[in-house]
Amino acid sequence: MSQPKKIFGTDGVRGTANLEPVTAETALKLGRAAAHVFRNLETQSRGRGKHRIVIGKDTRLSGYMLENALSSGILSMGVDVFFIGPLPTPGVAYVTRSLRADAGIVITASHNPYTDNGVKFFRADGYKLDDKIEAEIERLVFSGGVEKIRPSAEHIGKAVRIDDALGRYIEFAKSSFPKGLTLEGVKIVLDCGHGAAYKASPCVLRELGAEVIVYGDKPDGKNINENCGSMHPETMCRKVVEHGAHIGIAHDGDADRVLLCDEHGTLIDGDDIMAIAALGMLAENSLAGKTLVATVMSNAGLEAAINQAGGRMLRTAVGDKHVIDEMLRHDFNFGGEQSGHLIFRDFGTTGDGLVAALQILRLLKAKDQPLSQLAKCWTRFPQLVTNVKVREKKPLEELDGVNRLVADAEKELTAQGGRLLLRYSGTEPKVRLLVEGHDAQVLEKWSKQICGEIQKQIGV
């Protein structure tokens, strides 16, 4: 039997714009299938009228094409569409809940270059879809199961543009910062990556009283993530030193992640942010279950610091969806990834780069300490992460020479309290190798050998 066709990856549908599966034709089918599925999840819409789906996007040129194709498919199934324009992914999740819509869609390829695009779905409650719902949408796209469902003319959906979506998200983000506390006296360098946060983040930070020096806030459809934002944080780090700022904040294209830098221009990644925030929450007794949820990519030093403070850290597979699923399963309220996806469930339902930055700024102000001092709360173990571009994603277990090297490396690293993780990226044609231990030279040795063998067998 042939394997069922698959278009959903670890974070929705993603690929090169105008090539399958990110084409207008497939987007139309996705819209039809999604509208059918969401309409049948609940026979009564949350708004008590027709079922409604929110569509937001980042700043990519191809967003216009996909937005129109998706909406056409949705409308043809008798479901209304709310257009909210460019807005961070967490903003789309929030507005979906705020408008009592039945689902949300964000058109984005996150941290990928502008030539890529994708589609992410949210349930009515603002959380990402579970695998069962994704599988049903996928089945309908390829089976043509909804082709014969054609509402009559009077039941076709209607599309409207929501003008206050940005304002709603701005007020939501500000509400995550304590009342009575301001950012007056704080100078911030902000790099929006020419992405979806180019309006929201500067506005929120300024309205809270900060002096904000903004970069990456002039999207032209093609410059998203280009030598800027969290994909190139060196720009932010350099500008912080140039401007004598207290902190730097850098978003990716859809602003569901954030990286920071301290007043000296030193990068503060997702592990640093989780350490600062989780240890602060433990001290305040506000970390649910005294548990931080992170992924297998997070540094072992983070886990050691959390354990030493009387908490614990649970690890999941890579992907913020896995982190959120684990948090929901046990009602934990904080988790994230080394890459900068941080989920504060007390405030939102998905990774939110702006809300995460505000939580660190809260501690910076409350403790009256510079970020460099806050970041000294833990000690990072030596870790090396290497990416290798590949021409195909051949099963790793079939790469004999690679497997032999991995086995030898694991034997040496484990004996020293270290670890190794080898996996394919879920969003890019890359293999990612993580090696961690106490001896940086040993890590370099094994990384070089293993990546060299991968390059020889399946490298570009």
C-alpha positions in Angstrom: 0.0 0.0 0.0 1.2 3.5 -0.8 1.7 5.9 2.1 -1.0 8.6 2.5 0.1 11.9 1.1 1.3 14.4 3.8 1.5 18.1 3.7 1.5 19.0 7.4 5.0 19.1 9.0 6.0 19.9 12.6 4.4 23.3 12.4 1.6 23.4 9.8 2.1 23.4 6.0 5.4 24.9 4.8 7.5 25.1 1.6 8.6 27.2 -1.3 5.9 29.7 -2.3 4.1 28.8 -5.5 5.4 25.2 -5.5 3.5 22.4 -4.0 2.2 22.2 -1.4 2.3 26.0 -1.0 0.3 26.9 -4.1 -2.9 28.8 -4.6 -4.5 25.5 -5.8 -3.7 23.6 -2.7 -4.5 26.6 -0.5 -8.0 26.6 -2.0 -8.4 23.0 -1.1 -7.0 23.5 2.4 -9.5 26.3 2.9 -12.4 24.1 1.8 -11.2 21.1 3.9 -10.5 23.2 7.0 -13.9 25.0 6.8 -15.7 21.7 6.5 -13.8 20.2 9.5 -14.2 23.3 11.8 -17.8 23.7 10.9 -18.5 20.1 11.9 -16.4 20.2 15.1 -19.2 22.3 16.7 -22.6 22.4 15.0 -23.3 25.7 16.6 -20.7 28.5 15.9 -19.2 30.4 18.8 -20.7 33.6 17.4 -24.2 32.0 17.1 -24.4 32.9 13.4 -22.4 31.4 10.6 -19.1 29.7 11.5 -16.2 32.2 11.2 -12.4 31.7 10.5 -9.8 34.4 11.2 -7.0 34.8 8.6 -3.8 36.7 9.5 -0.4 36.7 7.9 3.2 37.9 8.1 4.8 40.3 5.6 5.8 38.0 2.8 4.9 38.9 -0.8 3.2 35.5 -1.4 0.9 36.1 1.6 -1.6 38.0 -0.7 -1.9 35.0 -3.0 -2.4 32.4 -0.3 -4.8 34.7 1.7 -7.1 35.0 -1.3 -7.0 31.3 -2.2 -7.6 30.2 1.4 -10.5 32.6 1.9 -12.1 31.5 -1.4 -12.1 27.9 -0.3 -13.5 28.8 3.1 -16.2 31.1 1.7 -17.3 28.4 -0.8 -18.1 26.1 2.2 -20.5 28.6 3.7 -18.1 29.8 6.4 -17.3 33.5 7.0 -13.8 35.0 6.9 -12.3 37.7 9.1 -9.2 39.3 7.5 -6.9 40.9 10.1 -3.8 41.6 7.9 -0.2 41.4 9.1 -0.1 40.3 12.7 2.2 38.2 14.8 1.2 34.5 15.1 0.3 34.9 18.8 -1.8 37.9 17.8 -3.8 35.7 15.4 -4.3 33.1 18.1 -5.5 35.9 20.5 -7.8 37.6 18.1 -9.3 34.2 17.2 -10.4 33.9 20.8 -11.2 37.6 21.2 -13.6 37.5 18.2 -15.1 34.2 19.3 -14.2 32.8 15.9 -14.3 29.0 15.3 -10.7 28.8 14.1 -7.7 30.9 13.1 -5.2 30.7 10.3 -1.9 32.4 10.0 0.0 32.5 6.7 3.7 32.4 7.5 6.9 30.5 7.2 8.2 31.9 10.5 12.0 32.2 10.4 12.4 31.0 6.8 13.4 33.3 3.9 10.7 35.2 2.0 10.7 32.7 -0.8 9.0 30.2 1.6 5.6 30.4 3.0 3.2 28.2 5.0 -0.1 27.9 6.8 -0.7 27.3 10.5 -4.1 26.6 12.0 -5.5 27.4 15.5 -8.5 25.9 17.2 -11.2 28.2 18.6 -9.4 28.3 21.9 -6.2 29.6 20.3 -4.2 26.4 20.6 -2.6 24.6 17.6 -4.4 21.7 16.0 -3.9 18.2 17.3 -2.7 15.5 15.0 -6.2 14.0 14.5 -7.7 17.2 13.1 -4.7 17.8 10.9 -5.0 14.3 9.5 -8.6 14.8 8.7 -7.9 18.1 6.9 -5.1 16.3 5.0 -7.4 13.4 4.1 -10.0 15.7 2.7 -7.5 17.7 0.6 -6.2 14.6 -1.2 -9.4 12.5 -1.3 -11.6 15.2 -2.7 -14.1 14.3 -0.1 -15.6 17.8 0.1 -15.8 18.4 -3.7 -19.5 17.5 -3.8 -20.4 19.7 -0.8 -21.6 23.0 -2.4 -23.7 25.3 -0.3 -26.3 27.2 -2.3 -25.8 30.8 -3.3 -27.5 32.3 -0.3 -25.4 30.2 2.1 -21.9 31.2 0.7 -19.7 32.9 3.3 -18.9 36.6 3.5 -15.5 38.1 4.1 -14.9 41.2 6.2 -11.8 43.1 7.3 -11.3 43.6 11.1 -9.8 47.0 11.5 -9.0 46.8 15.3 -7.2 43.5 15.3 -3.8 45.2 15.9 -5.2 47.3 18.7 -6.7 44.2 20.4 -3.3 42.5 20.3 -1.5 45.5 21.6 -3.8 45.8 24.6 -3.5 42.1 25.2 0.3 42.2 25.2 0.4 45.2 27.5 -1.9 43.4 30.0 0.9 40.8 30.5 3.0 43.5 32.1 2.2 44.4 35.8 -0.1 47.4 36.3 1.8 50.2 38.1 5.1 49.1 36.6 6.5 51.0 33.6 9.6 50.8 31.4 10.5 54.4 31.9 14.3 54.8 31.9 14.8 51.7 29.9 16.5 52.1 26.4 15.7 49.2 24.1 17.0 48.2 20.7 14.3 46.4 18.8 14.7 44.4 15.6 11.4 43.3 14.1 13.0 41.3 11.3 10.8 43.2 8.8 8.2 40.8 9.9 4.7 40.7 11.4 5.7 42.6 14.7 6.8 45.7 12.9 3.9 47.7 14.3 2.9 45.9 17.4 6.2 45.5 19.3 7.4 49.2 19.0 3.9 50.4 20.0 3.7 48.2 23.1 7.2 49.0 24.4 6.7 52.8 23.8 3.3 52.8 25.5 4.9 51.2 28.5 7.3 54.0 28.7 10.5 52.7 27.1 12.8 54.5 24.8 12.8 52.3 21.7 15.3 52.3 18.8 13.7 50.3 16.1 15.2 48.3 13.2 13.7 45.9 10.8 10.4 47.7 10.7 10.1 48.5 7.0 8.9 45.3 5.3 8.8 45.2 1.5 7.5 41.7 1.0 11.0 40.3 0.3 13.2 41.4 3.2 11.6 39.4 6.0 14.4 37.7 8.1 17.0 39.0 5.7 20.2 39.8 7.7 18.0 40.9 10.6 15.8 39.7 13.4 16.3 36.7 15.6 17.8 34.8 12.6 20.7 37.3 12.6 20.9 38.5 16.2 24.4 39.9 15.7 22.8 43.0 14.2 20.8 43.6 17.4 23.9 42.9 19.6 26.0 45.4 17.7 23.3 48.1 17.8 22.8 47.7 21.6 26.4 48.6 22.1 26.3 51.4 19.6 23.3 53.0 21.2 24.3 52.3 24.8 21.0 50.4 25.3 20.0 48.4 28.3 18.6 45.4 26.3 18.1 44.2 22.7 15.0 42.4 21.5 14.9 40.5 18.1 11.9 38.7 16.6 11.6 36.2 13.8 9.2 36.8 10.9 6.0 35.9 12.6 7.2 37.1 16.1 6.3 33.9 17.9 9.9 33.7 19.1 12.4 36.2 20.6 16.1 36.4 21.3 17.6 39.1 23.6 21.0 40.6 24.3 22.3 42.3 27.4 23.8 45.7 27.8 27.2 44.4 26.7 25.9 43.0 23.5 26.0 39.4 24.7 23.3 37.2 23.1 20.6 35.8 25.5 19.0 32.8 23.9 15.9 30.8 24.7 17.7 28.7 27.4 18.9 31.9 29.1 15.4 33.3 29.0 13.9 30.1 30.4 16.4 30.1 33.2 15.8 33.7 34.2 12.0 33.4 34.0 11.6 29.9 35.5 13.9 30.6 38.4 12.1 33.9 39.0 8.7 32.1 38.9 10.0 29.4 41.3 11.1 32.1 43.7 7.6 33.7 43.5 5.9 30.3 43.8 4.1 30.9 40.5 5.7 28.1 38.3 2.9 25.5 38.1 4.0 22.1 39.4 7.4 23.7 39.9 8.0 22.4 36.4 9.6 23.9 33.3 8.8 22.2 30.0 11.7 22.3 27.5 12.9 20.2 24.5 15.7 17.8 24.0 17.7 20.7 22.5 17.9 22.6 25.8 21.2 22.7 27.6 21.8 20.3 30.5 22.9 23.2 32.6 19.4 24.6 32.5 18.0 21.4 34.0 20.7 21.4 36.6 19.8 25.0 37.6 16.1 24.3 37.8 16.7 21.1 39.9 19.0 23.0 42.3 16.3 25.6 42.9 13.8 22.9 43.9 12.0 22.5 40.5 12.2 20.1 37.7 12.5 20.2 33.9 10.5 17.9 31.5 11.9 17.4 28.0 9.8 16.9 24.9 10.6 16.4 21.2 11.6 19.5 19.2 8.8 21.8 18.3 6.7 24.3 20.3 3.6 22.2 19.6 5.1 19.3 21.6 6.0 21.7 24.4 2.4 23.1 24.5 0.9 19.6 24.4 2.9 18.6 27.4 2.0 21.8 29.2 -1.7 21.2 28.5 -1.5 17.5 29.5 -0.3 18.4 33.1 -1.6 22.0 33.3 1.9 23.5 33.5 2.2 27.2 32.8 5.7 27.8 31.3 7.8 26.1 28.7 9.8 26.8 25.6 12.7 26.2 23.3 16.3 27.2 23.0 15.4 28.9 19.7 13.3 31.5 21.5 9.8 30.0 21.4 8.5 30.8 24.9 5.0 29.9 26.1 3.6 31.7 29.1 0.2 30.0 29.5 -0.9 32.5 32.1 -1.1 35.0 29.3 -1.4 33.2 26.0 -1.8 29.9 24.1 1.2 29.8 21.9 4.8 31.2 21.7 4.8 35.0 21.9 8.1 36.9 21.4 6.7 40.1 22.7 5.1 38.7 25.8 8.2 36.7 26.6 10.4 39.9 26.3 8.0 41.7 28.6 8.4 39.0 31.3 12.1 39.5 31.3 11.7 43.3 31.3 9.4 42.9 34.3 12.2 41.1 36.2 14.8 43.6 35.1 12.7 46.4 36.5 11.5 44.6 39.6 15.0 43.5 40.6 16.7 46.7 39.4 19.5 44.6 37.9 21.0 44.7 34.4 20.2 41.7 32.1 23.8 40.6 32.3 23.4 40.1 36.0 20.1 38.3 35.7 21.6 35.9 33.2 24.2 34.7 35.7 21.6 32.6 37.4 22.8 29.4 35.6 25.9 27.9 34.1 25.7 26.6 30.5 27.4 23.2 29.8 29.5 23.1 26.6 27.2 22.4 23.7 27.7 22.4 20.0 24.8 22.4 17.4 25.7 22.0 13.8 23.4 22.0 10.7 24.1 20.2 7.5 22.0 21.0 4.3 20.8 17.8 2.7 19.5 16.9 -0.8 17.2 14.2 0.7 15.9 13.1 4.0 17.0 9.5 3.9 16.1 7.6 7.1 19.0 8.2 9.5 19.2 4.5 10.4 20.1 3.7 6.8 23.3 5.9 7.0 25.6 3.1 8.1 28.8 5.1 8.4 27.0 7.9 10.3 25.4 5.4 12.7 28.8 3.8 13.6 30.2 7.3 14.4 27.1 8.2 16.4 27.4 5.0 18.5 31.1 5.7 19.2 30.4 9.3 20.1 27.5 8.4 22.4 29.7 5.9 24.2 32.4 8.5 25.0 30.0 11.4 25.7 27.7 9.4 28.0 30.6 8.2 30.1 31.3 11.9 30.7 27.7 12.9 31.5 27.1 14.3 28.0 24.7 13.4 25.3 24.1 13.5 21.5 21.0 14.2 19.4 20.8 13.7 15.7 17.6 14.6 13.8 16.2 16.1 10.6 14.7 19.6 10.8 10.9 19.5 10.5 10.8 22.8 8.5 14.0 22.9 6.4 16.1 20.4 4.3 18.7 20.1 7.1 20.1 17.6 9.5 20.7 19.0 13.0 23.4 17.5 15.3 23.6 18.4 19.0 26.6 17.3 21.1 26.9 18.2 24.7 29.4 17.4 27.5 32.2 18.9 29.6 35.0 18.9 27.1 34.5 21.3 24.2 37.4 19.7 22.2 35.7 16.3 22.3 32.4 17.9 21.1 34.3 19.5 18.2 35.9 16.2 17.3 32.7 14.2 17.0 30.7 17.0 15.4 33.3 17.3 12.6 33.5 13.6 12.0 29.7 13.0 12.0 28.8 16.0 10.0 31.5 15.2 7.5 30.1 11.7 7.0 26.5 13.1 6.6 27.8 15.6 4.0 29.5 12.8 2.1 26.4 10.7 1.9 23.5 13.1 1.5 24.9 16.6 1.6 24.1 19.3 -0.9 
